[in-house]
Amino acid sequence: MAPPLCVRACPAYFGAKASVLGDIFAAVDQVLPRGAWSRATFVDCFLGGGSVSVMAKRLGFRVLCNDLAERSVLIGNALVANDRVRLADVDEQRLHVAHHCNDHRIEASFAPKYFLPQHARWLDNAFAVARATPCPTKRALLHLVLMHAILAVRPFGDFSRSEVTEKFAAGDFDGVSLTIRGVRRILATMPSKLVAGLRERVNAGVFSSGHRHEVHRRDALDFVAAAEGDVLYADPPYVGSNSYEATYRGLDMILEGRDEPRETSGFNSRGALQLLDDLLDRAAHIPAWVLSFGGGKVTHDELLARVQRHRPARLARI
């Protein structure tokens, strides 16, 4: 089943849970019956691409969500905390108008390594327009549109490899190991068309559920310790898997004005399982937990046994 339109407003995010939302909320229903959701608070300590929090909002929960990465926080501000502000046609058109605060940083620092030069030039101006937008919610929506655009023109939405884009820029099309369709799609995308249809897609994720939702930017352990809620959803980075910081290094550097990539999360390191224990210790006051975990470095039985150190649990293989 295709995800609802409100979830499609979220970007095509590495590790996104859009395809398994039915399984996640079936698990929530087992620990908190559906009839109680409109009176309950859903705590999402790793917001990521936003699909779980947006779906929780749609299903009636009050949502408290959190992430350290700016890419995730802007999704939360655009779609979770926001219940009324939408982009108008004029907002989209402004992205194509030259702006005096254009710093040309993307073209200078990220082309042709991550972007074709013509895409980088357009993105530089569009980000200048977005940053200068006075309404913070509309500013978040414009940044979300630009995130969609960036992930559409990055091969597989991935910044951990750059040779594909560099070969495009150099005209070495025979050296590109993508399908012909993929090559044509990226090459044929004119800069002025990067955001075509994205305003409507993002606006479809803006709705009111009758609650005031919150977006936080804190260390996950500190956030969970302070959060008051009925259901905790935790989808930490998986031990030994590709890190978000590597996959989205260029995106993070653009959004956060960084000169260096973000540090890799401790949840991707050898000490990740101890961090998971610490997280669950700090979540002891939240009555119900639903945890997503995978990656192949921890077996189902090992994961279940670790969670059962804290409280009775059961595991579903998806």
WOBEL-V482808 format. One record per backbone hydrogen bond with DSSP energy under -1.0 kcal/mol. CO is the residue of the C=O (numbers start at 0). NH is the residue of the N-H. E is the energy in kcal/mol with one decimal. If there is no record, write none. Layout:
<<CO/NH/E> <CO/NH/E>>
This chain:
<<3/7/-1.7> <6/9/-1.9> <10/12/-1.7> <12/15/-2.4> <16/19/-1.5> <19/23/-2.2> <20/24/-2.7> <21/25/-1.4> <22/26/-1.8> <23/27/-1.9> <24/28/-1.9> <25/29/-1.0> <27/31/-2.5> <32/35/-2.2> <33/36/-1.6> <35/38/-1.4> <36/39/-1.6> <39/61/-2.5> <40/229/-2.4> <40/230/-1.9> <41/63/-2.8> <42/232/-3.5> <43/65/-1.7> <46/49/-2.2> <49/53/-2.6> <50/54/-2.1> <51/55/-2.5> <52/56/-2.3> <53/57/-2.3> <54/58/-2.0> <55/60/-2.0> <56/59/-1.5> <61/41/-3.6> <62/213/-2.3> <63/43/-2.9> <64/215/-2.6> <65/46/-3.1> <68/72/-2.1> <69/73/-2.6> <71/75/-2.3> <72/76/-2.6> <73/77/-1.9> <74/78/-2.5> <75/79/-1.9> <75/80/-2.5> <87/91/-1.5> <88/92/-2.4> <89/93/-1.8> <91/94/-1.1> <92/95/-1.6> <93/96/-1.6> <98/101/-1.5> <103/107/-2.0> <104/108/-2.7> <105/109/-2.8> <109/113/-3.0> <109/114/-1.6> <115/119/-2.5> <116/120/-2.5> <117/121/-1.6> <118/122/-2.6> <119/123/-2.5> <120/124/-1.5> <121/125/-2.4> <122/126/-2.9> <123/127/-1.7> <124/128/-2.1> <125/129/-2.5> <126/130/-2.9> <127/131/-1.5> <129/132/-1.4> <134/138/-2.5> <135/139/-2.0> <136/140/-2.2> <137/141/-2.4> <138/142/-2.2> <139/143/-2.2> <140/144/-2.3> <141/145/-2.2> <142/146/-2.1> <143/147/-2.4> <144/148/-2.1> <145/149/-2.5> <146/150/-2.5> <147/151/-1.5> <148/152/-1.4> <149/153/-1.3> <153/156/-2.8> <154/157/-1.5> <161/165/-2.0> <162/166/-2.2> <163/167/-2.2> <164/168/-2.7> <165/169/-1.7> <166/171/-2.3> <167/170/-1.5> <170/172/-1.7> <172/175/-1.3> <175/177/-1.2> <178/182/-2.4> <179/183/-2.6> <180/184/-2.4> <181/185/-2.0> <182/186/-2.6> <183/187/-2.6> <187/189/-1.1> <189/192/-2.2> <190/193/-1.5> <192/195/-1.4> <194/197/-2.1> <196/200/-1.5> <197/201/-2.7> <198/202/-2.6> <199/203/-1.5> <201/204/-1.9> <202/205/-1.9> <213/64/-2.4> <215/66/-1.5> <218/222/-2.6> <219/223/-2.6> <220/224/-2.0> <221/225/-1.4> <222/226/-1.6> <229/287/-1.5> <230/42/-3.4> <231/289/-2.6> <232/44/-1.6> <233/291/-2.7> <237/240/-2.1> <242/246/-2.4> <243/247/-2.8> <245/248/-1.1> <246/158/-2.9> <247/251/-3.0> <248/252/-2.3> <249/253/-2.0> <250/254/-2.8> <251/255/-2.6> <252/257/-1.0> <264/267/-1.8> <265/268/-1.5> <268/271/-1.6> <270/274/-1.9> <271/275/-2.3> <272/276/-2.1> <273/277/-2.5> <274/278/-2.7> <275/279/-2.4> <276/280/-2.4> <277/281/-2.1> <280/283/-1.3> <282/285/-2.1> <287/231/-2.9> <289/233/-2.2> <298/302/-2.4> <299/303/-2.6> <300/304/-2.4> <301/305/-1.9> <302/306/-2.3> <303/307/-2.4> <306/309/-1.9> <306/310/-1.4>>
